[in-house]
Amino acid sequence: MKKVAVFWFRRDLRLHDNHGLSEALKGEYPVLPIFIFDPKILDKLEDKDDARVQFIHELLQKIQAQLQPLGKGLKVLHNNPEEAFEVLASEFDIQAIYTNRDYEPYALERDQAIRQWLEAKGGTFHTFKDHVLFEQNEVTKADGNPYVVFTPYSRKWKAQVDATTFQKYDSKQHLNQLLDVETSILSIEDIGFTKSAIVVPDYSLANDLIQRYQDQRNLPAVEGTSRLSPHLRFGSISIREVARETSKHSESFLKELIWRDFYAQILWHFPHVAGNSFRAKYEGIEWRNNEEEFEKWCTGSTGFPIVDAGMRQLNATGWMHNRVRMIVASFLCKDLLIDWRWGEAYFARKLLDFDLASNNGGWQWASGSGTDAAPYFRVFNPESQQKKFDPKGEYIRKWIPEIESLRQYPPPMVDHKAARLRCLEVYKSALN
């Protein structure tokens, strides 16, 4: 059998500026690029027209289209990773596997299993940083402990930036080192899914958008955000490329990239946050968890226009403006006293840019249970948030056209002032 190295695509679905791919192409063996549709992940998806699966499939097709004129190909498998590599090992003598690091709990277990399998066969398993700018223990306190508050983390993060932080890897210039092989891509139906009506929008790194970002990023009626998040989540663009292009023009935009790194290192240092409150005492909150009220929140039928507009935008497009994400999350956790994990799971089902670390961090921030979280007594007032960030009602009218006819729009499902007081009492009882 032919000796090969394998490059395993995961959250880095591009040929350009790909750290792990670049390292694989420098090795002594021809490189076989692969992607594995993992049933352990796919089987948890409730919607068989999930737009994220479609987006992954489209990115794989783009990679294949770039490789075919070179006489190369991407091998796509639909199997558990352990079994997928056994299949590959029956065709090739795998000397090494190269891949970019993933920091989620399941990914760490999966990679450790594959590492042990390969090392038992005499091969080597290599992982690289590609999904974030700083990872794991790279930004810590002087005593080596992780930061759990964003502002000092951010200062240390910026102080550590040097010429290598945003460097470009020349992976696309060495594709001749890939194995000569003809392959075909599985169809989306082959893996048990159908096409989605939701399409991932293109992103923008235009200088004028980045320069206006600080002034426009909180206005949901304005196209003032880059729409980068799904592309960063699945790696169709390099995080280093984004940092190179934007860091010169917007401190505010760079701060969002730092938040992304911050939550990734929190998940890596404190994996219990996947399913549990970062602050253990918040596990004592007596959530109401009313299923009918949760359904109204999910469908955008709460009677609070800014909340309903956000949820309808999410359901229709797979995306929600970040300011509105904070508003709807606060409303669920504090006005309705519904467990933040319910909201986290609904976002995980619907968001095109779902990322465990960032989604979890955002929900725990809103509920008060996480790192550097909003204090429990900070309860967003939906009406004042609406007046401040959608003063002309443009965003609301776009997603709630019946708002003009109050007969068709439901009354508020709770009295916000009373709900706020109820929230404070429940939190105080649990935390004191």
URBELWO-V216867 format. One line per field, one symbol per residue. ss: DSSP state (2 for helix, 1 for strand, 0 for the rest). psi: psi as a letter, one per 30 degrees, with the letter a starting at -180 (. if undefined). burial: I if it has 24 or more other ideal C-beta (glycine too) atoms within 12 Angstrom, else O. Layout:
ss=???
psi=???
burial=???
This chain:
ss=001111111000000000222222200001111111102222000000002222222222222222220001001111002222222220001111111100002222222222222222000111110000000000010000010002222222222200000000002222222101000000002220000000000000002222222222000000000000222222000022222222000022222222222222222220222000000222220000002222222220000022222222222220000222222222222220000222222222220000022222222222200000000000000222222220000222222022220000000000022222222222222220
psi=lkklkkkjkdhhilfkhjeeeeeeffafkkkjklkjjjffeeffkejfhkfeeeeeeeeeeeeeefeeffgllkkkljlkeeeefeeeffeljjflkklkkkgleeeeeeeeeeeeeeefgglkkkllkffleklcgfjllfgfllkgkeeeeeeeeeffkaffeglkkheffgffflkjkkllkklfffggllklfkkklllkgkeeeeefeefffgjffkiglfgfeeeeeggfkkeeeeeeeffffjeeeeeeeeeeeeeefeeeeifffiflkejeffffkikehjeeeeeeeefhhfgjeeeeeeeeeeeefglkkeeeeeeeeeeeeeefhkkffeeeeeeeefkegkkeeeeeeeeeeefffakhlklfgjjkjeeeeeeefhefgeeeeefifgffjfefkllkfljeeeeeeeeeeeeeeef.
burial=OOOIIIIIIIIIIIIIIIIIIIIIIOIOIIIIIIIIIIOOIIOOIOOOOIIIIIIIIIIIIOIIOOIOOOOIIIIIIIIOIIOIIOOIIOOIOIIIIIIIIIIIOOIOOIIOIIIOIIOOOOIIIIIIIIIIIIIOOIIOOOOOOIIIOIOOIIOIIOOOIOOOIIOIIOIOOIIOIIIOIOIOIIOIOOIOIOOIOIOIOOIOIOOOIIOOIOOIIIIIIOOIIIIIIIIIIIIIIIIIIIIIIIIOOIOIIIIIIIIIIIIIIIIIIIOOIIOOIIIOOIOOIOIOOOOOIIOIIIIIIIIIIIIIIIIIIIIOIIIIIIIIIIIIIIIIIIIIIIIIIIIIIIIIOIIIIIIIIIIIIIIIIIIIIIIIIIOIOOIIIIIOIIOOIIOOOOIIOIIIOOIOOOOOIOOIIIOIOOIIOOIIOIIOOIOO
